[in-house]
Amino acid sequence: MLVCAHEFGHSVLKAAGGISLSWGHKGTTGVISQAVKKSTPGYPTSGPIDLMKYYDDKKQKASFSQLVNDSIVSEKDLMRLIWLSRIQWK
Ligand SMILES: [Zn+2]
């Protein structure tokens, strides 16, 4: 389910911010190489894990249960999805 959600998130990021936002995993990977950047942090030791970012697991790994329980859609990405839906509030 995490993989499906991540892949769906790519279509949201691409539509809202273009290929560099989407394929670049919000600045955490190279757009073409998909390799994590030197500046990409490891997984947080606790707290939310952004579904659409890559983390450098050589710096800090995450357990399977941490990935399942702590992965989130960021508020900004949720706003992007709502914006793309063109919902009109009255
Ligand atoms: Zn991806």
PDB file of the backbone (N, CA, C, O) and the ligand in Angstrom, with CONECT records:
HET     ZN  A 101       1
ATOM      1  N   MET A   1       0.819  -1.197   0.000  1.00  0.00           N
ATOM      2  CA  MET A   1       0.000   0.000   0.000  1.00  0.00           C
ATOM      3  C   MET A   1       0.862   1.260   0.000  1.00  0.00           C
ATOM      4  O   MET A   1       0.518   2.261  -0.629  1.00  0.00           O
ATOM      5  N   LEU A   2       1.993   1.196   0.718  1.00  0.00           N
ATOM      6  CA  LEU A   2       2.875   2.362   0.726  1.00  0.00           C
ATOM      7  C   LEU A   2       3.421   2.655  -0.662  1.00  0.00           C
ATOM      8  O   LEU A   2       3.504   3.810  -1.082  1.00  0.00           O
ATOM      9  N   VAL A   3       3.795   1.585  -1.372  1.00  0.00           N
ATOM     10  CA  VAL A   3       4.334   1.772  -2.720  1.00  0.00           C
ATOM     11  C   VAL A   3       3.264   2.360  -3.633  1.00  0.00           C
ATOM     12  O   VAL A   3       3.543   3.272  -4.411  1.00  0.00           O
ATOM     13  N   CYS A   4       2.042   1.841  -3.543  1.00  0.00           N
ATOM     14  CA  CYS A   4       0.942   2.362  -4.366  1.00  0.00           C
ATOM     15  C   CYS A   4       0.687   3.836  -4.051  1.00  0.00           C
ATOM     16  O   CYS A   4       0.512   4.653  -4.955  1.00  0.00           O
ATOM     17  N   ALA A   5       0.668   4.164  -2.760  1.00  0.00           N
ATOM     18  CA  ALA A   5       0.431   5.549  -2.367  1.00  0.00           C
ATOM     19  C   ALA A   5       1.550   6.446  -2.879  1.00  0.00           C
ATOM     20  O   ALA A   5       1.300   7.550  -3.361  1.00  0.00           O
ATOM     21  N   HIS A   6       2.799   5.960  -2.770  1.00  0.00           N
ATOM     22  CA  HIS A   6       3.942   6.742  -3.256  1.00  0.00           C
ATOM     23  C   HIS A   6       3.823   6.971  -4.764  1.00  0.00           C
ATOM     24  O   HIS A   6       4.009   8.088  -5.245  1.00  0.00           O
ATOM     25  N   GLU A   7       3.514   5.913  -5.500  1.00  0.00           N
ATOM     26  CA  GLU A   7       3.420   6.045  -6.961  1.00  0.00           C
ATOM     27  C   GLU A   7       2.269   6.971  -7.357  1.00  0.00           C
ATOM     28  O   GLU A   7       2.409   7.762  -8.289  1.00  0.00           O
ATOM     29  N   PHE A   8       1.152   6.884  -6.672  1.00  0.00           N
ATOM     30  CA  PHE A   8       0.056   7.823  -6.933  1.00  0.00           C
ATOM     31  C   PHE A   8       0.501   9.252  -6.626  1.00  0.00           C
ATOM     32  O   PHE A   8       0.154  10.191  -7.342  1.00  0.00           O
ATOM     33  N   GLY A   9       1.268   9.397  -5.558  1.00  0.00           N
ATOM     34  CA  GLY A   9       1.768  10.720  -5.177  1.00  0.00           C
ATOM     35  C   GLY A   9       2.609  11.358  -6.272  1.00  0.00           C
ATOM     36  O   GLY A   9       2.631  12.581  -6.409  1.00  0.00           O
ATOM     37  N   HIS A  10       3.308  10.523  -7.060  1.00  0.00           N
ATOM     38  CA  HIS A  10       4.082  11.081  -8.170  1.00  0.00           C
ATOM     39  C   HIS A  10       3.185  11.833  -9.141  1.00  0.00           C
ATOM     40  O   HIS A  10       3.561  12.902  -9.622  1.00  0.00           O
ATOM     41  N   SER A  11       2.016  11.300  -9.436  1.00  0.00           N
ATOM     42  CA  SER A  11       1.122  11.988 -10.380  1.00  0.00           C
ATOM     43  C   SER A  11       0.635  13.309  -9.782  1.00  0.00           C
ATOM     44  O   SER A  11       0.440  14.286 -10.505  1.00  0.00           O
ATOM     45  N   VAL A  12       0.441  13.336  -8.480  1.00  0.00           N
ATOM     46  CA  VAL A  12       0.013  14.582  -7.815  1.00  0.00           C
ATOM     47  C   VAL A  12       1.132  15.613  -7.888  1.00  0.00           C
ATOM     48  O   VAL A  12       0.900  16.762  -8.264  1.00  0.00           O
ATOM     49  N   LEU A  13       2.347  15.201  -7.528  1.00  0.00           N
ATOM     50  CA  LEU A  13       3.467  16.141  -7.534  1.00  0.00           C
ATOM     51  C   LEU A  13       3.784  16.617  -8.943  1.00  0.00           C
ATOM     52  O   LEU A  13       4.115  17.785  -9.147  1.00  0.00           O
ATOM     53  N   LYS A  14       3.685  15.718  -9.917  1.00  0.00           N
ATOM     54  CA  LYS A  14       3.980  16.121 -11.297  1.00  0.00           C
ATOM     55  C   LYS A  14       2.961  17.139 -11.776  1.00  0.00           C
ATOM     56  O   LYS A  14       3.327  18.139 -12.394  1.00  0.00           O
ATOM     57  N   ALA A  15       1.707  16.899 -11.503  1.00  0.00           N
ATOM     58  CA  ALA A  15       0.658  17.830 -11.947  1.00  0.00           C
ATOM     59  C   ALA A  15       0.751  19.170 -11.224  1.00  0.00           C
ATOM     60  O   ALA A  15       0.468  20.219 -11.803  1.00  0.00           O
ATOM     61  N   ALA A  16       1.146  19.126  -9.973  1.00  0.00           N
ATOM     62  CA  ALA A  16       1.184  20.363  -9.178  1.00  0.00           C
ATOM     63  C   ALA A  16       2.491  21.123  -9.328  1.00  0.00           C
ATOM     64  O   ALA A  16       2.501  22.353  -9.284  1.00  0.00           O
ATOM     65  N   GLY A  17       3.599  20.401  -9.506  1.00  0.00           N
ATOM     66  CA  GLY A  17       4.885  21.094  -9.472  1.00  0.00           C
ATOM     67  C   GLY A  17       5.874  20.686 -10.541  1.00  0.00           C
ATOM     68  O   GLY A  17       6.992  21.200 -10.574  1.00  0.00           O
ATOM     69  N   GLY A  18       5.488  19.775 -11.414  1.00  0.00           N
ATOM     70  CA  GLY A  18       6.374  19.396 -12.507  1.00  0.00           C
ATOM     71  C   GLY A  18       7.253  18.192 -12.190  1.00  0.00           C
ATOM     72  O   GLY A  18       7.226  17.619 -11.101  1.00  0.00           O
ATOM     73  N   ILE A  19       8.030  17.849 -13.204  1.00  0.00           N
ATOM     74  CA  ILE A  19       8.844  16.628 -13.131  1.00  0.00           C
ATOM     75  C   ILE A  19       9.909  16.722 -12.042  1.00  0.00           C
ATOM     76  O   ILE A  19      10.154  15.740 -11.341  1.00  0.00           O
ATOM     77  N   SER A  20      10.544  17.879 -11.888  1.00  0.00           N
ATOM     78  CA  SER A  20      11.631  17.950 -10.902  1.00  0.00           C
ATOM     79  C   SER A  20      11.112  17.713  -9.490  1.00  0.00           C
ATOM     80  O   SER A  20      11.787  17.075  -8.682  1.00  0.00           O
ATOM     81  N   LEU A  21       9.929  18.215  -9.187  1.00  0.00           N
ATOM     82  CA  LEU A  21       9.334  17.974  -7.862  1.00  0.00           C
ATOM     83  C   LEU A  21       8.997  16.496  -7.695  1.00  0.00           C
ATOM     84  O   LEU A  21       9.254  15.893  -6.653  1.00  0.00           O
ATOM     85  N   SER A  22       8.412  15.930  -8.754  1.00  0.00           N
ATOM     86  CA  SER A  22       7.955  14.547  -8.684  1.00  0.00           C
ATOM     87  C   SER A  22       9.108  13.552  -8.753  1.00  0.00           C
ATOM     88  O   SER A  22       9.322  12.776  -7.822  1.00  0.00           O
ATOM     89  N   TRP A  23       9.844  13.578  -9.850  1.00  0.00           N
ATOM     90  CA  TRP A  23      10.932  12.610 -10.034  1.00  0.00           C
ATOM     91  C   TRP A  23      12.089  12.881  -9.088  1.00  0.00           C
ATOM     92  O   TRP A  23      12.848  11.971  -8.754  1.00  0.00           O
ATOM     93  N   GLY A  24      12.225  14.116  -8.658  1.00  0.00           N
ATOM     94  CA  GLY A  24      13.282  14.468  -7.728  1.00  0.00           C
ATOM     95  C   GLY A  24      12.912  14.213  -6.281  1.00  0.00           C
ATOM     96  O   GLY A  24      13.664  14.571  -5.374  1.00  0.00           O
ATOM     97  N   HIS A  25      11.765  13.599  -6.057  1.00  0.00           N
ATOM     98  CA  HIS A  25      11.314  13.271  -4.693  1.00  0.00           C
ATOM     99  C   HIS A  25      11.483  14.457  -3.753  1.00  0.00           C
ATOM    100  O   HIS A  25      12.066  14.357  -2.673  1.00  0.00           O
ATOM    101  N   LYS A  26      10.941  15.596  -4.217  1.00  0.00           N
ATOM    102  CA  LYS A  26      10.929  16.815  -3.408  1.00  0.00           C
ATOM    103  C   LYS A  26      12.344  17.232  -3.007  1.00  0.00           C
ATOM    104  O   LYS A  26      12.592  17.694  -1.893  1.00  0.00           O
ATOM    105  N   GLY A  27      13.263  17.052  -3.963  1.00  0.00           N
ATOM    106  CA  GLY A  27      14.636  17.521  -3.752  1.00  0.00           C
ATOM    107  C   GLY A  27      15.552  16.540  -3.055  1.00  0.00           C
ATOM    108  O   GLY A  27      16.693  16.878  -2.740  1.00  0.00           O
ATOM    109  N   THR A  28      15.074  15.328  -2.807  1.00  0.00           N
ATOM    110  CA  THR A  28      15.910  14.369  -2.074  1.00  0.00           C
ATOM    111  C   THR A  28      16.684  13.425  -2.993  1.00  0.00           C
ATOM    112  O   THR A  28      17.593  12.731  -2.538  1.00  0.00           O
ATOM    113  N   THR A  29      16.333  13.389  -4.287  1.00  0.00           N
ATOM    114  CA  THR A  29      17.067  12.542  -5.239  1.00  0.00           C
ATOM    115  C   THR A  29      17.359  13.332  -6.505  1.00  0.00           C
ATOM    116  O   THR A  29      16.767  14.383  -6.748  1.00  0.00           O
ATOM    117  N   GLY A  30      18.279  12.812  -7.305  1.00  0.00           N
ATOM    118  CA  GLY A  30      18.476  13.353  -8.634  1.00  0.00           C
ATOM    119  C   GLY A  30      17.260  13.026  -9.480  1.00  0.00           C
ATOM    120  O   GLY A  30      16.650  11.969  -9.320  1.00  0.00           O
ATOM    121  N   VAL A  31      16.907  13.934 -10.382  1.00  0.00           N
ATOM    122  CA  VAL A  31      15.699  13.735 -11.197  1.00  0.00           C
ATOM    123  C   VAL A  31      15.848  12.528 -12.116  1.00  0.00           C
ATOM    124  O   VAL A  31      14.922  11.725 -12.237  1.00  0.00           O
ATOM    125  N   ILE A  32      16.993  12.392 -12.759  1.00  0.00           N
ATOM    126  CA  ILE A  32      17.209  11.284 -13.693  1.00  0.00           C
ATOM    127  C   ILE A  32      17.796  10.069 -12.970  1.00  0.00           C
ATOM    128  O   ILE A  32      17.338   8.943 -13.165  1.00  0.00           O
ATOM    129  N   SER A  33      18.799  10.302 -12.146  1.00  0.00           N
ATOM    130  CA  SER A  33      19.501   9.177 -11.509  1.00  0.00           C
ATOM    131  C   SER A  33      18.657   8.479 -10.444  1.00  0.00           C
ATOM    132  O   SER A  33      18.825   7.284 -10.203  1.00  0.00           O
ATOM    133  N   GLN A  34      17.758   9.217  -9.812  1.00  0.00           N
ATOM    134  CA  GLN A  34      16.951   8.708  -8.698  1.00  0.00           C
ATOM    135  C   GLN A  34      17.807   8.364  -7.479  1.00  0.00           C
ATOM    136  O   GLN A  34      17.305   7.787  -6.514  1.00  0.00           O
ATOM    137  N   ALA A  35      19.092   8.713  -7.516  1.00  0.00           N
ATOM    138  CA  ALA A  35      19.980   8.452  -6.378  1.00  0.00           C
ATOM    139  C   ALA A  35      19.783   9.536  -5.325  1.00  0.00           C
ATOM    140  O   ALA A  35      19.552  10.699  -5.654  1.00  0.00           O
ATOM    141  N   VAL A  36      19.875   9.147  -4.065  1.00  0.00           N
ATOM    142  CA  VAL A  36      19.759  10.152  -3.004  1.00  0.00           C
ATOM    143  C   VAL A  36      20.935  11.122  -3.094  1.00  0.00           C
ATOM    144  O   VAL A  36      22.048  10.745  -3.461  1.00  0.00           O
ATOM    145  N   LYS A  37      20.659  12.377  -2.751  1.00  0.00           N
ATOM    146  CA  LYS A  37      21.701  13.403  -2.771  1.00  0.00           C
ATOM    147  C   LYS A  37      22.522  13.310  -1.489  1.00  0.00           C
ATOM    148  O   LYS A  37      22.079  12.734  -0.495  1.00  0.00           O
ATOM    149  N   LYS A  38      23.726  13.885  -1.525  1.00  0.00           N
ATOM    150  CA  LYS A  38      24.562  13.904  -0.319  1.00  0.00           C
ATOM    151  C   LYS A  38      23.857  14.636   0.811  1.00  0.00           C
ATOM    152  O   LYS A  38      24.062  14.328   1.985  1.00  0.00           O
ATOM    153  N   SER A  39      23.032  15.599   0.453  1.00  0.00           N
ATOM    154  CA  SER A  39      22.333  16.407   1.461  1.00  0.00           C
ATOM    155  C   SER A  39      21.080  15.724   2.012  1.00  0.00           C
ATOM    156  O   SER A  39      20.476  16.213   2.966  1.00  0.00           O
ATOM    157  N   THR A  40      20.691  14.600   1.417  1.00  0.00           N
ATOM    158  CA  THR A  40      19.480  13.907   1.864  1.00  0.00           C
ATOM    159  C   THR A  40      19.698  13.286   3.231  1.00  0.00           C
ATOM    160  O   THR A  40      20.648  12.525   3.416  1.00  0.00           O
ATOM    161  N   PRO A  41      18.850  13.591   4.182  1.00  0.00           N
ATOM    162  CA  PRO A  41      19.038  13.028   5.527  1.00  0.00           C
ATOM    163  C   PRO A  41      18.614  11.564   5.592  1.00  0.00           C
ATOM    164  O   PRO A  41      17.943  11.053   4.695  1.00  0.00           O
ATOM    165  N   GLY A  42      19.025  10.901   6.677  1.00  0.00           N
ATOM    166  CA  GLY A  42      18.531   9.564   6.955  1.00  0.00           C
ATOM    167  C   GLY A  42      17.099   9.639   7.459  1.00  0.00           C
ATOM    168  O   GLY A  42      16.546  10.723   7.640  1.00  0.00           O
ATOM    169  N   TYR A  43      16.514   8.487   7.680  1.00  0.00           N
ATOM    170  CA  TYR A  43      15.149   8.469   8.227  1.00  0.00           C
ATOM    171  C   TYR A  43      15.149   9.105   9.615  1.00  0.00           C
ATOM    172  O   TYR A  43      16.122   8.969  10.358  1.00  0.00           O
ATOM    173  N   PRO A  44      14.083   9.790   9.965  1.00  0.00           N
ATOM    174  CA  PRO A  44      14.003  10.298  11.332  1.00  0.00           C
ATOM    175  C   PRO A  44      13.936   9.122  12.313  1.00  0.00           C
ATOM    176  O   PRO A  44      13.383   8.068  11.997  1.00  0.00           O
ATOM    177  N   THR A  45      14.496   9.314  13.481  1.00  0.00           N
ATOM    178  CA  THR A  45      14.466   8.227  14.472  1.00  0.00           C
ATOM    179  C   THR A  45      13.068   8.051  15.060  1.00  0.00           C
ATOM    180  O   THR A  45      12.719   6.978  15.551  1.00  0.00           O
ATOM    181  N   SER A  46      12.284   9.109  15.005  1.00  0.00           N
ATOM    182  CA  SER A  46      10.871   9.017  15.400  1.00  0.00           C
ATOM    183  C   SER A  46      10.127  10.124  14.678  1.00  0.00           C
ATOM    184  O   SER A  46      10.729  11.061  14.152  1.00  0.00           O
ATOM    185  N   GLY A  47       8.817  10.001  14.662  1.00  0.00           N
ATOM    186  CA  GLY A  47       8.008  11.034  14.021  1.00  0.00           C
ATOM    187  C   GLY A  47       7.706  10.703  12.576  1.00  0.00           C
ATOM    188  O   GLY A  47       8.041   9.623  12.089  1.00  0.00           O
ATOM    189  N   PRO A  48       7.062  11.651  11.886  1.00  0.00           N
ATOM    190  CA  PRO A  48       6.564  11.368  10.545  1.00  0.00           C
ATOM    191  C   PRO A  48       7.656  11.151   9.513  1.00  0.00           C
ATOM    192  O   PRO A  48       8.727  11.756   9.566  1.00  0.00           O
ATOM    193  N   ILE A  49       7.350  10.274   8.578  1.00  0.00           N
ATOM    194  CA  ILE A  49       8.191  10.006   7.411  1.00  0.00           C
ATOM    195  C   ILE A  49       7.399  10.444   6.187  1.00  0.00           C
ATOM    196  O   ILE A  49       6.312   9.930   5.922  1.00  0.00           O
ATOM    197  N   ASP A  50       7.948  11.392   5.449  1.00  0.00           N
ATOM    198  CA  ASP A  50       7.259  11.920   4.271  1.00  0.00           C
ATOM    199  C   ASP A  50       7.194  10.837   3.191  1.00  0.00           C
ATOM    200  O   ASP A  50       8.218  10.342   2.722  1.00  0.00           O
ATOM    201  N   LEU A  51       5.983  10.490   2.815  1.00  0.00           N
ATOM    202  CA  LEU A  51       5.758   9.438   1.815  1.00  0.00           C
ATOM    203  C   LEU A  51       6.467   9.715   0.490  1.00  0.00           C
ATOM    204  O   LEU A  51       6.854   8.783  -0.215  1.00  0.00           O
ATOM    205  N   MET A  52       6.636  11.000   0.152  1.00  0.00           N
ATOM    206  CA  MET A  52       7.150  11.342  -1.168  1.00  0.00           C
ATOM    207  C   MET A  52       8.619  11.739  -1.180  1.00  0.00           C
ATOM    208  O   MET A  52       9.142  12.142  -2.219  1.00  0.00           O
ATOM    209  N   LYS A  53       9.282  11.632  -0.053  1.00  0.00           N
ATOM    210  CA  LYS A  53      10.723  11.897  -0.027  1.00  0.00           C
ATOM    211  C   LYS A  53      11.481  10.585   0.034  1.00  0.00           C
ATOM    212  O   LYS A  53      10.971   9.567   0.503  1.00  0.00           O
ATOM    213  N   TYR A  54      12.722  10.635  -0.455  1.00  0.00           N
ATOM    214  CA  TYR A  54      13.642   9.538  -0.212  1.00  0.00           C
ATOM    215  C   TYR A  54      14.495   9.914   0.986  1.00  0.00           C
ATOM    216  O   TYR A  54      14.721  11.094   1.255  1.00  0.00           O
ATOM    217  N   TYR A  55      14.955   8.924   1.689  1.00  0.00           N
ATOM    218  CA  TYR A  55      15.859   9.139   2.819  1.00  0.00           C
ATOM    219  C   TYR A  55      17.100   8.295   2.590  1.00  0.00           C
ATOM    220  O   TYR A  55      17.043   7.251   1.940  1.00  0.00           O
ATOM    221  N   ASP A  56      18.198   8.746   3.118  1.00  0.00           N
ATOM    222  CA  ASP A  56      19.463   8.017   2.973  1.00  0.00           C
ATOM    223  C   ASP A  56      19.577   7.002   4.105  1.00  0.00           C
ATOM    224  O   ASP A  56      19.926   7.347   5.234  1.00  0.00           O
ATOM    225  N   ASP A  57      19.278   5.744   3.784  1.00  0.00           N
ATOM    226  CA  ASP A  57      19.280   4.744   4.858  1.00  0.00           C
ATOM    227  C   ASP A  57      20.691   4.327   5.280  1.00  0.00           C
ATOM    228  O   ASP A  57      20.855   3.541   6.214  1.00  0.00           O
ATOM    229  N   LYS A  58      21.707   4.854   4.592  1.00  0.00           N
ATOM    230  CA  LYS A  58      23.081   4.636   5.096  1.00  0.00           C
ATOM    231  C   LYS A  58      23.339   5.542   6.299  1.00  0.00           C
ATOM    232  O   LYS A  58      24.186   5.248   7.143  1.00  0.00           O
ATOM    233  N   LYS A  59      22.604   6.635   6.361  1.00  0.00           N
ATOM    234  CA  LYS A  59      22.749   7.561   7.496  1.00  0.00           C
ATOM    235  C   LYS A  59      21.867   7.133   8.675  1.00  0.00           C
ATOM    236  O   LYS A  59      22.283   7.202   9.832  1.00  0.00           O
ATOM    237  N   GLN A  60      20.655   6.693   8.365  1.00  0.00           N
ATOM    238  CA  GLN A  60      19.733   6.236   9.412  1.00  0.00           C
ATOM    239  C   GLN A  60      18.679   5.355   8.763  1.00  0.00           C
ATOM    240  O   GLN A  60      17.982   5.791   7.847  1.00  0.00           O
ATOM    241  N   LYS A  61      18.559   4.135   9.223  1.00  0.00           N
ATOM    242  CA  LYS A  61      17.542   3.218   8.684  1.00  0.00           C
ATOM    243  C   LYS A  61      16.220   3.388   9.422  1.00  0.00           C
ATOM    244  O   LYS A  61      16.167   3.955  10.513  1.00  0.00           O
ATOM    245  N   ALA A  62      15.158   2.885   8.804  1.00  0.00           N
ATOM    246  CA  ALA A  62      13.846   2.841   9.455  1.00  0.00           C
ATOM    247  C   ALA A  62      13.392   1.388   9.470  1.00  0.00           C
ATOM    248  O   ALA A  62      13.640   0.640   8.524  1.00  0.00           O
ATOM    249  N   SER A  63      12.731   1.000  10.544  1.00  0.00           N
ATOM    250  CA  SER A  63      12.208  -0.370  10.616  1.00  0.00           C
ATOM    251  C   SER A  63      10.946  -0.459   9.755  1.00  0.00           C
ATOM    252  O   SER A  63      10.344   0.551   9.389  1.00  0.00           O
ATOM    253  N   PHE A  64      10.570  -1.692   9.447  1.00  0.00           N
ATOM    254  CA  PHE A  64       9.353  -1.889   8.652  1.00  0.00           C
ATOM    255  C   PHE A  64       8.145  -1.303   9.373  1.00  0.00           C
ATOM    256  O   PHE A  64       7.310  -0.642   8.755  1.00  0.00           O
ATOM    257  N   SER A  65       8.051  -1.544  10.684  1.00  0.00           N
ATOM    258  CA  SER A  65       6.892  -1.013  11.426  1.00  0.00           C
ATOM    259  C   SER A  65       6.915   0.509  11.463  1.00  0.00           C
ATOM    260  O   SER A  65       5.862   1.147  11.442  1.00  0.00           O
ATOM    261  N   GLN A  66       8.106   1.093  11.518  1.00  0.00           N
ATOM    262  CA  GLN A  66       8.202   2.557  11.479  1.00  0.00           C
ATOM    263  C   GLN A  66       7.694   3.072  10.122  1.00  0.00           C
ATOM    264  O   GLN A  66       6.956   4.056  10.064  1.00  0.00           O
ATOM    265  N   LEU A  67       8.091   2.406   9.043  1.00  0.00           N
ATOM    266  CA  LEU A  67       7.622   2.827   7.714  1.00  0.00           C
ATOM    267  C   LEU A  67       6.097   2.742   7.624  1.00  0.00           C
ATOM    268  O   LEU A  67       5.443   3.650   7.110  1.00  0.00           O
ATOM    269  N   VAL A  68       5.547   1.648   8.126  1.00  0.00           N
ATOM    270  CA  VAL A  68       4.099   1.441   8.042  1.00  0.00           C
ATOM    271  C   VAL A  68       3.349   2.429   8.938  1.00  0.00           C
ATOM    272  O   VAL A  68       2.344   3.008   8.527  1.00  0.00           O
ATOM    273  N   ASN A  69       3.842   2.615  10.158  1.00  0.00           N
ATOM    274  CA  ASN A  69       3.100   3.423  11.122  1.00  0.00           C
ATOM    275  C   ASN A  69       3.340   4.925  11.006  1.00  0.00           C
ATOM    276  O   ASN A  69       2.470   5.717  11.368  1.00  0.00           O
ATOM    277  N   ASP A  70       4.503   5.328  10.510  1.00  0.00           N
ATOM    278  CA  ASP A  70       4.861   6.748  10.553  1.00  0.00           C
ATOM    279  C   ASP A  70       4.870   7.439   9.196  1.00  0.00           C
ATOM    280  O   ASP A  70       5.092   8.648   9.133  1.00  0.00           O
ATOM    281  N   SER A  71       4.634   6.706   8.101  1.00  0.00           N
ATOM    282  CA  SER A  71       4.607   7.366   6.796  1.00  0.00           C
ATOM    283  C   SER A  71       3.343   8.202   6.682  1.00  0.00           C
ATOM    284  O   SER A  71       2.241   7.758   7.005  1.00  0.00           O
ATOM    285  N   ILE A  72       3.540   9.420   6.215  1.00  0.00           N
ATOM    286  CA  ILE A  72       2.415  10.350   6.104  1.00  0.00           C
ATOM    287  C   ILE A  72       2.454  11.079   4.758  1.00  0.00           C
ATOM    288  O   ILE A  72       3.495  11.175   4.108  1.00  0.00           O
ATOM    289  N   VAL A  73       1.300  11.582   4.368  1.00  0.00           N
ATOM    290  CA  VAL A  73       1.226  12.548   3.270  1.00  0.00           C
ATOM    291  C   VAL A  73       1.392  13.907   3.928  1.00  0.00           C
ATOM    292  O   VAL A  73       0.670  14.239   4.868  1.00  0.00           O
ATOM    293  N   SER A  74       2.341  14.694   3.435  1.00  0.00           N
ATOM    294  CA  SER A  74       2.561  15.997   4.047  1.00  0.00           C
ATOM    295  C   SER A  74       1.334  16.886   3.825  1.00  0.00           C
ATOM    296  O   SER A  74       0.569  16.700   2.879  1.00  0.00           O
ATOM    297  N   GLU A  75       1.175  17.845   4.716  1.00  0.00           N
ATOM    298  CA  GLU A  75       0.042  18.769   4.586  1.00  0.00           C
ATOM    299  C   GLU A  75       0.099  19.495   3.246  1.00  0.00           C
ATOM    300  O   GLU A  75      -0.929  19.707   2.604  1.00  0.00           O
ATOM    301  N   LYS A  76       1.302  19.874   2.829  1.00  0.00           N
ATOM    302  CA  LYS A  76       1.442  20.588   1.559  1.00  0.00           C
ATOM    303  C   LYS A  76       1.012  19.707   0.386  1.00  0.00           C
ATOM    304  O   LYS A  76       0.344  20.183  -0.532  1.00  0.00           O
ATOM    305  N   ASP A  77       1.387  18.431   0.411  1.00  0.00           N
ATOM    306  CA  ASP A  77       0.990  17.532  -0.674  1.00  0.00           C
ATOM    307  C   ASP A  77      -0.517  17.297  -0.666  1.00  0.00           C
ATOM    308  O   ASP A  77      -1.136  17.180  -1.724  1.00  0.00           O
ATOM    309  N   LEU A  78      -1.099  17.229   0.507  1.00  0.00           N
ATOM    310  CA  LEU A  78      -2.556  17.100   0.584  1.00  0.00           C
ATOM    311  C   LEU A  78      -3.226  18.341   0.000  1.00  0.00           C
ATOM    312  O   LEU A  78      -4.233  18.241  -0.701  1.00  0.00           O
ATOM    313  N   MET A  79      -2.662  19.503   0.293  1.00  0.00           N
ATOM    314  CA  MET A  79      -3.201  20.739  -0.280  1.00  0.00           C
ATOM    315  C   MET A  79      -3.055  20.730  -1.808  1.00  0.00           C
ATOM    316  O   MET A  79      -3.931  21.209  -2.528  1.00  0.00           O
ATOM    317  N   ARG A  80      -1.950  20.184  -2.282  1.00  0.00           N
ATOM    318  CA  ARG A  80      -1.759  20.068  -3.739  1.00  0.00           C
ATOM    319  C   ARG A  80      -2.857  19.198  -4.346  1.00  0.00           C
ATOM    320  O   ARG A  80      -3.421  19.541  -5.385  1.00  0.00           O
ATOM    321  N   LEU A  81      -3.159  18.081  -3.703  1.00  0.00           N
ATOM    322  CA  LEU A  81      -4.199  17.186  -4.204  1.00  0.00           C
ATOM    323  C   LEU A  81      -5.558  17.892  -4.211  1.00  0.00           C
ATOM    324  O   LEU A  81      -6.309  17.788  -5.181  1.00  0.00           O
ATOM    325  N   ILE A  82      -5.864  18.593  -3.153  1.00  0.00           N
ATOM    326  CA  ILE A  82      -7.143  19.310  -3.086  1.00  0.00           C
ATOM    327  C   ILE A  82      -7.191  20.387  -4.169  1.00  0.00           C
ATOM    328  O   ILE A  82      -8.211  20.564  -4.835  1.00  0.00           O
ATOM    329  N   TRP A  83      -6.070  21.109  -4.338  1.00  0.00           N
ATOM    330  CA  TRP A  83      -6.003  22.148  -5.371  1.00  0.00           C
ATOM    331  C   TRP A  83      -6.241  21.537  -6.756  1.00  0.00           C
ATOM    332  O   TRP A  83      -6.962  22.105  -7.576  1.00  0.00           O
ATOM    333  N   LEU A  84      -5.634  20.384  -7.006  1.00  0.00           N
ATOM    334  CA  LEU A  84      -5.795  19.740  -8.312  1.00  0.00           C
ATOM    335  C   LEU A  84      -7.227  19.255  -8.538  1.00  0.00           C
ATOM    336  O   LEU A  84      -7.677  19.167  -9.680  1.00  0.00           O
ATOM    337  N   SER A  85      -7.933  18.945  -7.473  1.00  0.00           N
ATOM    338  CA  SER A  85      -9.306  18.435  -7.623  1.00  0.00           C
ATOM    339  C   SER A  85     -10.273  19.527  -8.055  1.00  0.00           C
ATOM    340  O   SER A  85     -11.389  19.253  -8.496  1.00  0.00           O
ATOM    341  N   ARG A  86      -9.823  20.770  -7.918  1.00  0.00           N
ATOM    342  CA  ARG A  86     -10.634  21.932  -8.310  1.00  0.00           C
ATOM    343  C   ARG A  86     -11.954  22.015  -7.542  1.00  0.00           C
ATOM    344  O   ARG A  86     -12.964  22.498  -8.055  1.00  0.00           O
ATOM    345  N   ILE A  87     -11.918  21.537  -6.317  1.00  0.00           N
ATOM    346  CA  ILE A  87     -13.090  21.693  -5.457  1.00  0.00           C
ATOM    347  C   ILE A  87     -13.312  23.184  -5.227  1.00  0.00           C
ATOM    348  O   ILE A  87     -12.372  23.939  -4.978  1.00  0.00           O
ATOM    349  N   GLN A  88     -14.545  23.577  -5.314  1.00  0.00           N
ATOM    350  CA  GLN A  88     -14.873  24.971  -5.042  1.00  0.00           C
ATOM    351  C   GLN A  88     -15.629  25.045  -3.727  1.00  0.00           C
ATOM    352  O   GLN A  88     -16.683  24.427  -3.569  1.00  0.00           O
ATOM    353  N   TRP A  89     -15.087  25.801  -2.789  1.00  0.00           N
ATOM    354  CA  TRP A  89     -15.719  25.957  -1.473  1.00  0.00           C
ATOM    355  C   TRP A  89     -16.688  27.122  -1.520  1.00  0.00           C
ATOM    356  O   TRP A  89     -16.374  28.184  -2.057  1.00  0.00           O
ATOM    357  N   LYS A  90     -17.862  26.918  -0.955  1.00  0.00           N
ATOM    358  CA  LYS A  90     -18.858  27.996  -0.942  1.00  0.00           C
ATOM    359  C   LYS A  90     -19.192  28.368   0.470  1.00  0.00           C
ATOM    360  O   LYS A  90     -20.012  29.258   0.696  1.00  0.00           O
TER     361      LYS A  90
HETATM  362 ZN    ZN A 101       9.252   7.700  -6.262  1.00  0.00          ZN2+
END
